[in-house]
Amino acid sequence: MSADDADDTGAGILHVDMDAFYASVEVLDDPSLRGKPVIVGGIEGRGVVSSATYEARRYGVRSAMPVGQAMRLCPAAVVVPPHFDRYLALSDQVMDLFHEITPLVEPLSIDEAFLDVRGARRLWGPPGQVARMLRARVRERTGLTCSVGAAATKHVAKIASTMSKPDGLLIIAAADTEAFLQPLSVRALWGVGPKAGDVLAGRGIRTVADLVQTPRPVLERVLGAAMADRLWHLARGRDARAVETERVEKSVGHEETFQTDIADAQVLRAELRHLADRVGARLRQSGWEAATVSLKLRFSDFTTLTRTQTLPEPTAVGQRLGAAAIDLFDQVDRPLPVRLIGVRAERLRPAGSAGTALWDDDEEWRQVETALDDAAARFGEGAVRRAAVLGPRRDVGGVTHHPPPRRRPAD
């Protein structure tokens, strides 16, 4: 935690990350959970962890972990189902608060964003003062806490916010950037995953200081020219990326973990239709169309595969997305029953940006799904569903990938 008089010279980029967001909202709404290990996820053993309080994380509980495994690590944990509408509502409040500070806000997900406050000095003061004010306002208006990193670049600000968790503030003055980075593990750098980290460690490159001292040609031989160039700059605190106020979502997806493994192809195709309809509805709500569709399958032995298909025309029609997903599914060899299934729309672009075709093969389905959107707005999601997907739920707290931040209207 940085002191009130910490040097914030040049630290005009803030990374704000809500602390254990989903779990913190559940505790906020049910104060009896405060201080307890809480897991947000499927309420039965086959679900996965969406979020967990820090009390649960001390036992090794992590997001995307099967709930059954999490409960073995932390038997005393309380498991609660996710309430995504509530999370979105609070996310909107937080994002609105950010925009009160500066128009230069780049949402990264439902619970984190970059802010460029370099132009806010006259109104709000230097970056450290802005960060402290922002943290106080988030707590006052929502009852939630956030962690903030302040630095000269997005990359260092994000590292700083991670190190300040939970409920902290870490300020890195521009002049202190290299000294701050050098003792860190090389795995802290953007883009260094487990595989790259192991490769670097095998060459004796374990810290950022080690990487800085490694000749660039050696890095290129180990990592390839593109990644070596990126890490060479990041290790020296150089990151030219600006805060982007118009952030284009890369994908929208839904996936489900089944209560029991399923081998029945007809049942799995019906689930794909259901997931594709949900993806299509989210695309239409956000004003996007997808150029590709991706299928995800996880078998009973936890083997996971993905397949992708490019669509003839970008679309937000669930019928078209589902047909593509089912086509991919029918091409896959399935030696074992399926544990998890998912549909993801990718290569998103604004609706209508591809132009108007001479005829629209999806026009009838487009009208049907527009009517379904209207029904959902009036009576709630799931009020009207395809006959093909009716029946008992086979998912356990179906896992929704972080819903994208809602697009703000142009000023």
Beta strands, then each sheet from edge to edge (+ up, - down):
strand 1: 13-18
strand 2: 38-41
strand 3: 49-52
strand 4: 78-80
strand 5: 105-109
strand 6: 112-116
strand 7: 146-151
strand 8: 169-171
strand 9: 251-262
strand 10: 288-299
strand 11: 304-315
strand 12: 338-350
sheet 1: 5+ 6- 1+ 7- 8-
sheet 2: 3+ 2- 4-
sheet 3: 9+ 12- 10+ 11-
end
